[in-house]
Amino acid sequence: MLGNFVTGTSVLAPAGMLLELSDGLGVSVRDAGLLITFGAVVLCIGSPLTAWLTSRIDRRLLLTTTLLVLALGNLGSALASDYTVLLVLRLAMLSVGALYTPQAAGAAALIVPVEKRGGTMAYVFLGWSLAVAIGVPLITFAAGHFGWRAAFAGVGVIGLVSFALLWARLPGGLTAAPVDLTTWAAVGRSRRVLKLLGLSSLQTSAQFVVFTYFGPLLTGLTGAGPAEIGLVFAVYGVCGFIGSVIASRIVDGWGSYKTSALFTALMLAGIAGWTFGAGHFAVMATAVAIWGLGFAASNSMQQVRLVTADPALAGATVSLNTSVLYLGQAVGSAIGGVLFAAGLLHANGYVSTAVMSFALLMLVFATRDPPQRA
């Protein structure tokens, strides 16, 4: 879970300091946002590729090495001389960091009984909620008071701590089923798996149209400053943490389909509240709280649904799910950047609401759990 916190904070760090990066590096806000967009493209490609190349490596060695690379990458980013160097460092770091989230979920599934797998995977994914609840607000605070270099350095130090703790506590000898070409072919033949992957991408695209530009959008629409922006990030992340805890408690009883539908509906309600409440800070912050309840929980439910759809393909499908999440980040942040650069601040919300509405319809009508056989 702590490793996911480091991973999530590393991926999302630029979103918490777009204005500081823009000023410090002499680039536009949109160009600063491309640090997330291009990073997400690398993560999208890297997740299934690295899952294939590393499927036979011990999980302890694999996960700790990944965290070490993330830590060193963030420390190196703090020393970057210009935008190009920072971009190259992030792309190199994230090409390895693509491993962590799917392989952490797979490792967790290996060390708990089958009946506890859903709740455990949701718990491991709490690290991403904490990254938004604590990591991004701290980055916003650190960048605003000490500069963007200090923010990257802080993430690097936390990464080193996480590396040491995981090396000390995770048991060795954990290996997953090897991923080979026949595994990918089997995934391609599974219509249910492909629908679930498409749903993951839609959910994430909808969110990142707005999420990537949270800070600049709040400033442009409400005049919010760094304190208010940090508060909204914190509300989003804390509610994500709460939603994930609730999901981990109810999924084994409700089932992953009903749990997923509930939290996707909450995301849609929150994004719609942001859209139609634009210009009123209190309304938008409240909407973000509702949205936050759903974002991490729905992601973890997608992981659970993919594992249960075909356990034999779990190693490939979990990594592919992470890949399409990053694809969604890249597409959503790219669309959001175009709209922001054009001055269409209200349009970000409308596009996000439309895509999330389609995602909910797809969940209900295209990915309903098949009936249980007698």
N, C-alpha and C positions, 0 to 999 in steps of 0.2 A: 504494500500500500504506500509506504514512504517512497519507494522507487517510482511509483506512478505519480506521486506528488512532484518529484524532481522532473520526471518526463513531461508532465503537463505544464509545469511552470516554465520549463525550457522552451516548449513549443509556443506557449501563449505569451511569453514575456514581452515581445514588442507591442502587443495590444495594450499593455498597461503603461506604456511610455512613448506612444507615437509622436506626441508633440515634442518631447525632449529629444528623441532620435532625429526628428525632422530639423530641429534647431541646431543640435550638436553636430550633425553630419552634413548640413547644408543641402538637404533634399526635401521634396514635398512630402506631405502627410501620406499621400497615396503611395509614393515610393517606399516610405517607411513601412506601410502596410504590406508591401510586396515581400518583406522579410517573412511574413506568415504565409503568404500565397505560394511563393517559391519553395519554402520549407515544406509546406503541405504536399506539393507535387513530389518532392524527394521522398517524403514519408510514404506517400501512396505507392510509389514504385518499389521502395525499399522493403516494405513490410512483407509482401509475399516472396520476394526474391531472397531476402535474408532468411525467411522461414525455411525455404527450400535448402539453402546452402548450409544452414546451421542445425538442421533438425536432429542430427545425431550427436550434437555436443551436449555435455552435461549442463543442466539448467543453472546450477550454481555458478559455474564458470562463465556461462553465457550472460546471465543477468548482471553479475557483478562487473564484468568487463564493459558491458553497455553503459552502466552507471558511471564508471570511471571515465569513459569517453565523453559522456554528457557533462560531467564535472569539469574536465579539462577544457572542453569546448566553450563552456560559459566563462571560465577564467580567461581563456584566450580572447573571447569576444570583448571582455572588459579592456583589453589592450589594443583593440583594432584601431588602425590609423585612419581609416576612411570607410565609406559605405561599401565599396567593393570588397574590401578585406573582410568586413563584418559579414557580408552576404556569403562569401565563400566559406568562412569558418562555420557559419550556421548550417550551410548545406552539407558540409563534410560531417559535422557533428550529428545532424539529424539523419543522415544516411545510415548511421549505426544505431542511433536512438530509436529508429523504426522498430527495432527488435523488441523493445522492452514490454510494452503493454500487452501484445498478444501472447508473448512467451510467459509473462507473469501470470496471466489468466490460466494458461496451460499448466504451469507449475503448481498453481494452487489446486487445480483439479486433480493433480497426481497425489496430493498429500492429505486429502479429506475423503470420507466415505461418499458414495454416489448420492445418497439422500441429502447430503449437506452441500452439494456442489453449487447449486443455484445461489444460496445465501452467501457462500464463501466468495464466489466470483464477484457478486455485487459488492461485498466488503472490500475486496482488493481494488475494485474500481473507484472506491471512495477517495483514493489518492488524487484522482482528477478533480473531484469536487473540492477537495482541500486546496488544490492548486489554484482554483478560481476563488475560493472563499478566503484564503490566507495568502497564497503566493502572489497572485496578480495585484491585490491591494497593497501588499508590502512593496512590490516593485514600483507601483504608482507613487507610494510614499517616498521610497528611497530615491527614485529618479527625480522627483520633484524637489527633494531637499539636498541630495548629495550628488546627483547626476546619474546618467544612464550607465556609466562604467561601474559605479558602485553597485547598481542593481544587478548587473550581470555577475559581478564578483560574488555577491551574496548567494546567488543561485549555485555558483560553482562550489562554494564552501559547503552548502547543504548537501550537494551531490556527493562530495567526498565523505561526509558523515554517513549518508545512506549506503554508499559503497561498503564502508567498513562494517556497518551493522548487518547488512545482508550477507556479507562474506562470513561473518561470525555465526549467524543464526540459521541460514538456510541449509538443510541437509544436502550432502553430496550424493551422487549416484542417481539423480532424477533424470530420466530420459523419456522423451515422448516417442510416439510412433513415427517412423521416418516418413518424410514427405518426399514423394517422387513424382514423376510425370503422370503415372497412372492415377495418383491422388488428385492432381489438378483436372485430369480428364473426368474423373468421377464427379468432382464439384461442378464441372460444366454441364454434366448431364442431369443434375438435380435442379428441377424447376423451383422447388421450394427454397432451396438454399439461395438461388439466384434472386428470387423475389425478396428474400430477407436482406440480402446485400444491397439491392436497389433501394429498399426502405431506409436502411442505414444512411445511404448517401443522400437521399432526399431530406431526411431529418437534419443532417448536419449542414447541408447547403443552406437550408432555410434559416438556420440560426446564425451562420457566419456572415450572411449578408449584413446583419446588424452588429453582431458581437465584435467583429474585428475592429469596428469603428465606434464602439461604445463611447469612448472618451470624446472624440471630436463631434460625434452626433449630439451628445448631451450638451456640449459647449455651444454648438450651433443652434440647437433647438430651445435650450432653456438658460443658457449663460452659465452653466455649471462650471466650477473650478476644480482643481485637483482633489480637494477634500470630498466634494460631492461625487466626483467620478469614482474615487476609491471606495466610497460608501456603497455605490451601486454595484461595483464588482464584488464587494464583500457580501452584500445581500444576496446576489446571484449565487455565489459560491456556498454560503451558509445554507441557503435553502436547497441547493443541490445536495449538500451533505445530508440534510434532514430527509430529503426525498429518497436518497440512496439507502439510508438506514431503514426507512419505512419499507422500501422495496425488498430489502434483504430479509425483513421480518415476515412479509406477507406472500412472497413469491412461492414458497414451498407449499402454501395452502391454496392460494388463488390460482396458481399456474402462471407461467411467463406470458401467455397471450393476454389475459385479462389485465395483468399488472402493466404490461407494455402499453395497452390501449389507454389505461387510466393516465399514465404519465405523459404520453404523447398528447392527449387532450389537454392536460395542464400546460404543456408547452405552447400549444396553439392559443389557448386562452390568454396566456401571458404576452405572447407576441402581438396578438390582436389588441390587447390593452395598451401596449407600448405604441402601436400604430395610431390608434384612434385617440389616445391621450397625449399625443406629441405636443410639446410646448408647455406642458404642466409637469414640473419635476416630480411632485408627490405622486401623481398618477402613474408616471412612467416607472418610478422606483417600485411602486406597489406591483405593477405589472411584471417587472423583472423578478420580483419575489415569487410570483406564481409560475412564471416561466422557469425559474431556477429549480423549483420542486421537481420538474420533469426531466431536465436535460441529462443528468448523470444516470438517473434511474433507468431511463429509456435506453441509454447506451448499454448499460450492464444487462438489461433484459434481452437486448439483441444478441449479446454474447451467449447468454444462456439458451436462447431459442435456437441458435445455430449449433451449439454443442448437442442439444437434445434432438435436433432434426436428423443428424447422422453422426453419432459419437465416433465412428471410425474415421471420419473426415475432419474431426475437431481441430487438429493441428493446422490444417490448411484453411478451414473456414474462419477460424478465429483470427488468423493473420490477414485473411482477405477482408474480413469485416473492419479491422483496423485500417487497412489500405483504403477501403471505400469511405471510411470516416474522414481520412485525410484528403481524399479526392473531393468530398463534400466541402471540406474547409477551403481547399484551393478554389473551387468553383464559386462558393458563396462569397469568399473574401474578394475575389476578382470582380464579381458583379457589384458588390458593395463599394469597391474602390472606384469603379466607373461612375456609379451614381453619385458618390460623394464628390468626386472631382468635377462632375457636371453641376454641382450645387443642388442636386435633387434630394435633399435630406429627408423629406417625408416619404419619398418613393422607396427608400430602403425598407421601411416597415411594411409597406403594401406588398412589395415583392416577397419579403420573408413570410408574411401571413398567407399569401397565395400558395407558396411552395409547401408550407407546413400543412395547410388544409388538404392538399393533394396527398401528402404523406399519410395523414390520418385516414383518408379514404382508402388508400392502398393497404394500410394495415388491416382495416376492418374487412375489406372485401376480397383481398388477394392473399393475405397471409394468415387467415384464421387457422387455428390448429385443426388437423384432420381428426375425425371421430375415432375414439379408442376402440380397438377390436376387442370383442368378447373373449 
